[in-house]
Amino acid sequence: MNIGLIGAGAIAHFLLEEINQKQQDNLHITSIFVRDKEKYQRLEEDFGIKLFTDLDAFLDLEIDIVVEAADINAVKVLVPSIIKRKNVVVISVGALADEGLLAEINDLTDKYKNEVYLPSGAIGGLDLIQNAHALGTVTSVSLTTRKPARSLIDKDINEPKVVFEGSAVDAIGQFPKNMNVSIILSLAGIGMDKTNVRLIADPHIEKNIHHMEVAGDFGEAVFTIQNNPLPENPKTSYLAAMSILGTLKRINGKLKIGG
């Protein structure tokens, strides 16, 4: 499966090392769309890829799927055009808090018969939530996220501090770089307005901690995930990067597990 990337940051570098350098079976990154070709020129030689700054030229290639590994703005600006021609994996799911964009993407997938894949990112248990809500009987979903205080607020604090409490859609609005997990959780479950979110700045932790509680006719489920940072970039979750690789492997695989 030939893969094109949007963005050349920490997640893209992780994928290049894991896929091209380690020669993952039937997966190969052939090209990367970037804004500054000169800045990332070394990637062409290091990983045997080709850089593009023109989206149409990038999409003209024999790419089976495009992976967005950039940011929310890239999803808003580029993904609608990409869906018209290619399947796409979106990691910056916070962009989908925009109901107009979400509706547009849904319409485009219907019209052009291409798929949009949303990796689970820095959390898990989404298959359980989707299955539990198959009959529309999940009644509550809550997320409590704890992050190192210095990643959320500028001033020094000695005790954990709640910096946000409300709906998922408001969480991503106030913390667009920190709460992608609230949106993917909402899309898997009962929606952005009904998913309850608390964000806590904690001076006593070094890892991001996500605690999810789900209840409904199926029973109850509780998940807690402590994320190590990506070695190349402490601001990025290791699991978020892994979730893209896992998604690509499942798409390319014969045996489909879960879902």
Salt bridges, closest charged atoms under 4 A:
GLU17 OE2 - HIS13 ND1 3.47
GLU18 OE2 - LYS22 NZ 2.98
ASP46 OD2 - ARG42 NH1 3.53
ASP56 OD1 - ARG85 NH1 3.94
ASP60 OD1 - ARG85 NH2 2.47
GLU165 OE2 - ARG198 NE 3.49
ASP202 OD2 - ARG146 NH1 3.01
GLU206 OE1 - ARG150 NH2 2.80
GLU213 OE2 - HIS211 NE2 2.96
